[in-house]
Amino acid sequence: MSNMDNHDVFLSIDVGTTSVKFGVIQTHEIIWEKAIQLATYTEENAARFQLRSEILEVVFRGIREIPSALRKKIKMIGFSVAMHSCFPFDKDHQERVFLWSDAQASEAIEAFKQTEKATAFYLKTGTPIHPMTPFAKIMHFQKTQEFSPETKWYGLKELLLHMFTGRHLIDFSTASATGLFNLLERCWDQEILNYLGINETQLGKLVDTTATFNIQRKTAVELGLSEDVKILAGASDGCLATYAGYKTTGIPHSLTVGTSAALRKISHKPVLDFKQQNFCYYLQEDMYVVGAPSNNGGNVLEWAAQLFSDKPEDFFEQLETIGKRSPLGANGIRFFPYVFGERAPFWDMTMQASFKNLTATHRKEDIIRGIAEGIIMNLRLLKCMLNPVQIVTINGGFFQNIFLKQLTADILDVECLLTDKNEPIYGLYALVAATPKPQHNTEKITRPNVKQSIAYQKLAETYFED
């Protein structure tokens, strides 16, 4: 059931780990958009976080930059957030919002993996056992006693919805990436909470992704919004990106390669595999997003640019020219791309990158092509977790490069459709607006080169063997 007329004006706000994106949508098209960078802070203890006050300041600033007349027409605001955030809240001045990349819980989670409860908790939640999760972070903080026993364990979604509705709310989709949410019963799991020594009153109130609420009057006035604006609970960014691609193209599989990477699919039932630990997150009634994330995507190319280019900013544009100077297989070089540890299918933060078969005869272009091939060979492992896959929607800065786009199609042996609507801001809108019949332009599909693809499938059989 649609909650909005197609002519109504909708504001999507996507709070990611690097920026906040704003999209004003009417009749399925963005009529105003903006992105504002967010600062991230690190500490020597592997802490990685953003600041509550800065997040809210950026959100408010972005809304105020929408032209006043258009702002007044907004009927609904929806929120997408990055998964796995943890905001310990015990005082009004508490500031740190820990991100998925925060690794403070690494030691605690490695010990927990050795227990029988690790399997049981994964199968209850659909959330991999990894330091990225709020489950892991809370377990770590309970052991260090850094926060008081009365601490509320919120995240980005609760922070935002409290500011706009006056209540600490969290949607089922975002909650299902915490490691605390029972996927089938759609509630905070009592056994897991007992294990952590916390209770439901210390967590946000659970609501469905399509739930809507009245905006706080003081917030509406402060931002120059209509006091009749409804606030949509929304979902998490990865789920919404996949949903957007599915609703606009009809393709259930999506591949995102930005800083990190993830391959996902829409499923109408939960799918779980403890051995490889795919994630399985709720999106809406009878719809789940199943997939696998990698720590290593565009960030590995940025690392390579710093090493191999006098002008790192030009490296990406020159990649096609450089890559084509080396043959398929990079003259034997194999690159294990774990510069930033790894999530699926290994779930090992200590994994390290390495080159294999590197000799004095290799040139710079061999190494660079080897790095590109290694990144995508690793994505092929994610694809194997979701087989069968014939066609995927693709998005992220990685695919703005023609060479990388074709290389991805060849190594994964899938058709790739680049779509600018494979974004969380469209996914939010699709949750509440009646969308047109899915369709896609076949002329925009990048198809595997048969000869190249066959060679890569042969190479893949032994690529990651020691």
C-alpha positions in Angstrom: 0.0 0.0 0.0 1.5 3.4 -1.0 1.7 6.0 1.7 2.4 8.8 -0.8 0.9 10.2 -4.0 3.4 10.3 -6.8 3.1 14.1 -7.0 4.0 14.5 -3.3 7.5 15.8 -2.5 9.7 13.3 -0.6 13.0 14.0 1.1 15.5 11.1 1.3 18.4 11.5 3.7 21.2 8.9 3.6 23.7 9.2 6.5 26.7 7.2 5.4 30.2 6.8 6.8 31.8 9.4 4.6 28.9 11.8 3.8 25.3 12.7 4.1 23.3 12.6 0.9 20.1 14.5 0.4 17.6 13.9 -2.4 14.3 15.6 -3.0 12.1 13.3 -5.1 8.9 13.9 -6.9 7.2 11.6 -9.4 10.2 9.2 -9.3 12.8 11.8 -10.2 15.3 13.7 -8.1 14.5 17.4 -8.4 17.2 18.6 -5.9 20.2 16.9 -4.4 23.2 17.6 -2.3 26.0 15.7 -0.5 28.0 17.0 2.5 31.1 15.3 3.8 31.3 13.9 7.3 34.5 13.7 9.4 35.6 10.4 10.8 38.0 10.1 13.8 40.3 7.3 14.7 42.2 6.5 17.9 45.2 4.2 18.5 43.0 1.5 20.2 41.3 0.9 16.8 38.4 3.1 17.7 36.7 4.7 14.6 33.8 7.0 15.1 31.9 10.2 14.1 30.5 12.8 16.4 26.9 13.1 17.3 26.9 16.9 17.1 28.6 17.0 13.7 26.2 14.5 12.2 23.1 16.5 13.3 24.7 19.7 12.2 25.3 18.3 8.7 21.7 16.9 8.5 20.2 20.3 9.6 22.5 22.2 7.3 21.6 20.1 4.3 17.9 20.5 4.9 18.2 24.3 5.3 20.0 24.5 1.9 16.9 23.2 0.2 15.2 26.2 -1.4 12.6 27.5 1.0 9.6 27.1 -1.3 10.5 23.5 -2.1 11.2 22.8 1.6 7.6 23.8 2.5 6.2 21.3 -0.1 8.0 18.3 1.5 5.3 15.8 2.7 7.6 13.0 4.1 11.2 12.6 5.2 12.9 9.2 5.2 16.2 8.1 6.7 18.8 5.6 5.5 21.8 4.9 7.7 25.0 3.0 7.5 24.8 -0.4 9.2 26.4 -1.5 12.5 26.7 1.9 14.2 26.8 2.0 18.0 26.1 5.1 20.0 26.6 4.6 23.8 24.3 7.2 25.4 24.5 7.8 29.1 24.7 11.6 29.2 23.3 14.4 27.0 26.9 15.3 26.1 27.9 11.8 24.8 29.3 12.3 21.4 31.0 9.3 19.8 29.0 7.2 17.3 31.2 4.1 16.6 31.2 2.9 13.0 31.2 -0.6 11.4 35.0 -0.1 10.8 35.6 0.3 14.6 37.8 -2.7 15.5 38.0 -2.3 19.3 36.0 -5.6 19.8 38.4 -7.7 17.7 39.9 -9.6 20.7 36.5 -10.1 22.4 34.9 -11.4 19.3 37.7 -13.9 18.5 37.2 -15.4 21.9 33.4 -15.5 21.4 33.8 -17.3 18.1 35.2 -20.3 19.9 31.9 -20.8 21.9 28.8 -22.7 20.9 26.8 -19.6 21.2 28.5 -18.1 18.2 26.6 -20.4 15.8 23.3 -20.1 17.7 23.4 -16.3 17.8 24.3 -16.0 14.0 21.4 -18.3 13.1 19.0 -16.3 15.3 20.0 -12.9 13.9 21.4 -13.4 10.4 24.3 -11.1 11.4 27.8 -12.4 11.0 30.0 -12.7 14.1 32.4 -9.9 13.6 33.9 -6.8 15.4 31.8 -4.5 13.2 28.5 -5.3 15.0 26.9 -3.5 17.9 26.7 -6.9 19.6 30.5 -7.1 19.5 31.0 -3.5 20.6 28.7 -3.8 23.5 30.4 -7.1 24.6 33.7 -5.2 24.5 32.5 -2.2 26.4 30.9 -4.3 29.0 34.3 -6.0 29.7 36.2 -2.7 29.8 33.5 -1.0 31.8 34.1 2.2 29.9 30.4 3.1 30.1 28.0 2.9 33.1 25.6 -0.1 33.5 22.7 2.3 32.7 24.0 3.2 29.3 21.6 3.2 26.4 22.9 1.4 23.3 21.6 3.3 20.4 22.9 3.9 16.8 22.6 6.4 14.0 18.9 5.6 13.3 17.8 6.2 16.9 19.8 9.4 17.1 18.2 10.8 13.9 14.6 9.7 14.7 14.9 11.1 18.2 15.8 14.5 16.8 12.9 14.4 14.4 10.2 12.6 16.4 11.3 12.9 20.0 11.5 9.1 20.4 14.5 6.7 20.1 13.2 4.5 17.4 15.0 1.9 15.2 13.6 0.1 12.2 13.6 -3.7 11.8 16.1 -3.5 8.9 18.8 -1.5 10.8 18.1 -3.5 13.9 18.7 -6.8 12.0 22.3 -5.7 11.4 23.0 -5.2 15.1 23.4 -8.9 16.1 20.8 -8.3 18.8 17.6 -8.7 16.7 15.8 -12.1 16.3 15.2 -12.2 12.6 12.2 -14.5 12.5 10.4 -13.2 15.7 11.2 -9.5 14.9 12.1 -8.6 18.4 15.2 -8.0 20.5 16.5 -11.5 21.3 16.2 -12.1 25.1 18.9 -14.7 25.2 21.4 -12.4 23.5 20.5 -9.5 25.7 20.9 -11.7 28.8 24.4 -12.8 27.6 25.4 -9.1 27.3 23.8 -8.1 30.6 21.5 -5.5 29.1 17.7 -5.2 28.7 15.2 -3.9 26.2 14.9 -0.5 28.0 18.5 0.2 27.0 17.8 -0.2 23.3 15.7 1.7 20.8 12.0 0.9 20.3 11.5 -1.4 17.3 9.3 -0.3 14.4 8.7 -1.5 10.8 10.6 0.1 7.9 7.4 1.7 6.5 6.2 3.1 9.9 5.6 6.9 9.8 5.5 9.4 12.6 4.7 13.1 13.2 7.6 15.5 13.1 8.3 17.4 16.3 6.9 20.8 16.0 10.1 22.6 17.2 12.2 20.7 14.7 9.8 21.6 11.8 9.8 25.3 12.8 13.6 25.3 13.2 14.1 23.8 9.7 11.4 25.7 7.9 9.4 22.6 7.2 5.6 22.1 7.2 4.4 20.9 10.6 2.4 18.2 8.7 5.6 16.4 7.5 5.6 12.7 8.2 8.9 11.0 9.3 9.5 7.5 7.7 11.5 5.1 9.8 13.3 3.8 6.6 16.0 1.1 6.6 19.8 0.6 6.3 21.8 1.8 3.3 22.8 -1.6 1.8 19.3 -3.0 2.0 17.9 0.2 0.4 20.4 0.3 -2.4 19.6 -3.3 -3.4 15.8 -2.6 -3.1 16.1 0.5 -5.3 17.9 -1.5 -8.0 15.3 -4.3 -7.8 12.3 -1.9 -7.9 13.6 0.0 -10.9 15.1 -2.8 -13.0 13.6 -6.0 -11.7 17.1 -7.4 -11.1 17.4 -9.0 -7.6 21.2 -9.0 -7.4 23.3 -5.9 -6.9 27.1 -5.2 -6.6 28.3 -2.1 -4.9 32.0 -1.2 -5.0 32.8 2.1 -3.3 35.4 2.3 -0.5 34.5 -1.2 0.5 32.3 -3.6 -1.5 29.2 -5.8 -1.1 27.2 -8.3 -3.3 23.6 -8.6 -2.3 20.3 -10.1 -3.5 16.6 -9.7 -2.7 15.2 -12.9 -1.2 11.6 -13.7 -0.2 12.8 -15.9 2.7 15.7 -15.9 5.1 18.9 -17.6 3.8 21.7 -18.5 6.3 25.0 -20.3 6.1 27.0 -20.4 9.3 30.2 -21.7 7.7 30.6 -18.7 5.3 28.3 -16.4 7.2 26.4 -14.5 4.6 24.3 -11.7 6.1 20.5 -11.8 6.0 18.7 -8.6 6.9 15.0 -7.8 7.1 13.7 -5.2 4.6 9.9 -5.5 4.7 7.2 -8.2 5.0 8.4 -11.4 3.2 11.5 -9.6 1.8 15.1 -9.9 3.0 18.4 -8.8 1.7 21.0 -11.6 1.6 24.6 -10.9 0.8 28.3 -10.7 1.6 30.5 -7.7 2.3 34.2 -7.1 1.6 36.5 -4.6 3.3 38.5 -4.3 0.1 37.1 -2.2 -2.8 38.0 1.2 -4.1 40.1 1.8 -1.0 42.7 -0.7 -2.4 42.9 1.2 -5.6 43.4 4.4 -3.6 46.3 2.6 -1.8 47.8 1.6 -5.1 47.5 5.1 -6.4 49.5 6.4 -3.5 52.2 3.8 -4.2 52.4 3.9 -8.0 51.5 7.4 -9.2 53.1 10.7 -8.8 49.6 12.2 -9.2 47.2 9.9 -7.3 44.3 11.9 -8.4 45.0 11.0 -12.1 45.6 7.3 -11.4 42.0 6.2 -11.8 41.6 7.8 -15.2 44.9 6.3 -16.4 44.0 2.8 -15.2 42.6 1.6 -18.5 45.7 2.6 -20.4 48.1 1.1 -17.8 46.0 -2.1 -17.4 45.9 -2.8 -21.1 49.7 -2.8 -21.3 49.7 -6.1 -19.3 47.9 -9.3 -20.6 45.1 -11.2 -18.9 46.5 -12.7 -15.8 49.1 -9.9 -15.3 52.0 -12.1 -16.5 51.4 -14.5 -13.7 51.1 -12.1 -10.8 48.4 -12.9 -8.2 47.3 -10.4 -5.7 45.6 -11.2 -2.4 43.8 -7.9 -1.9 43.4 -8.0 1.9 45.0 -4.6 2.6 42.2 -3.8 5.1 41.7 -7.3 6.6 38.5 -9.1 5.4 34.9 -9.8 6.1 33.1 -12.4 3.9 33.8 -15.2 3.5 36.8 -15.3 6.0 35.7 -12.9 8.7 39.3 -12.2 9.8 40.4 -8.7 10.6 44.0 -9.9 10.7 44.2 -11.0 7.1 47.0 -9.3 5.1 47.6 -8.5 1.5 50.3 -10.2 -0.6 51.7 -10.7 -4.1 52.4 -14.1 -5.4 54.8 -15.0 -8.3 56.3 -11.5 -8.3 59.7 -11.4 -10.0 62.2 -8.9 -11.4 60.8 -9.3 -14.9 57.5 -7.8 -13.9 56.7 -4.2 -14.8 54.6 -1.6 -13.0 51.7 -2.2 -15.4 51.7 -5.9 -14.5 51.5 -5.1 -10.8 48.7 -2.6 -11.3 46.7 -5.0 -13.5 47.3 -7.7 -10.9 45.9 -5.5 -8.2 42.7 -4.8 -10.2 42.3 -8.5 -11.0 42.9 -9.5 -7.4 40.2 -7.1 -6.1 37.6 -8.6 -8.5 38.8 -12.2 -8.0 38.0 -11.6 -4.4 34.5 -10.3 -5.3 34.1 -13.6 -7.2 34.3 -15.4 -3.9 31.3 -13.3 -2.7 29.5 -14.2 -6.0 30.0 -17.9 -5.3 28.2 -17.4 -1.9 25.1 -16.2 -3.8 25.0 -18.4 -6.9 23.4 -18.6 -9.3 23.9 -15.0 -10.5 23.5 -14.1 -14.2 23.0 -10.4 -14.1 23.7 -7.7 -11.5 23.0 -4.0 -11.1 26.2 -2.2 -10.3 27.0 1.1 -8.6 29.8 2.9 -6.9 32.7 5.0 -8.1 34.6 1.9 -9.1 32.4 1.3 -12.1 32.8 4.8 -13.5 35.9 3.3 -15.0 35.2 1.4 -18.3 38.2 -0.9 -17.9 37.1 -2.0 -14.4 33.5 -2.4 -15.4 34.5 -4.8 -18.3 37.0 -6.6 -16.0 34.2 -7.2 -13.5 31.9 -8.7 -16.1 34.7 -10.9 -17.4 36.0 -12.2 -14.0 32.6 -12.7 -12.4 31.1 -14.0 -15.7 27.9 -11.9 -15.2 26.1 -9.2 -17.1 26.5 -5.8 -15.4 23.9 -3.0 -15.6 25.2 0.3 -14.3 22.3 2.3 -12.9 22.3 5.6 -11.0 19.1 4.6 -9.3 20.8 1.8 -7.3 21.1 4.2 -4.3 19.5 4.3 -0.8 17.8 7.6 -1.6 15.7 5.9 -4.3 15.2 2.8 -2.0 13.6 5.0 0.7 11.2 6.5 -1.9 10.3 3.1 -3.2 9.3 1.9 0.3 6.3 4.3 0.2 5.6 5.3 -3.4 3.9 3.2 -6.1 6.8 2.6 -8.5 6.4 2.0 -12.2 6.9 -1.4 -13.8 10.6 -2.4 -13.5 12.5 -2.0 -16.7 16.1 -1.6 -17.8 17.9 -0.5 -21.0 19.7 -3.6 -22.4 22.0 -1.3 -24.3 23.6 -0.2 -21.0 24.5 -3.8 -20.0 28.2 -4.7 -20.0 28.5 -8.3 -21.0 31.4 -10.7 -20.4 33.8 -11.2 -23.2 33.4 -14.9 -23.8 37.1 -15.7 -24.5 38.3 -13.5 -21.6 35.7 -14.9 -19.2 36.6 -18.5 -20.0 40.3 -17.7 -19.3 39.4 -16.0 -16.0 37.2 -18.9 -14.8 40.2 -21.2 -15.4 42.5 -18.8 -13.5 40.1 -18.5 -10.6 40.2 -22.3 -9.9 43.7 -21.8 -8.3 44.0 -18.1 -7.9 44.0 -17.9 -4.1 45.9 -21.2 -3.5 49.0 -20.7 -1.3 
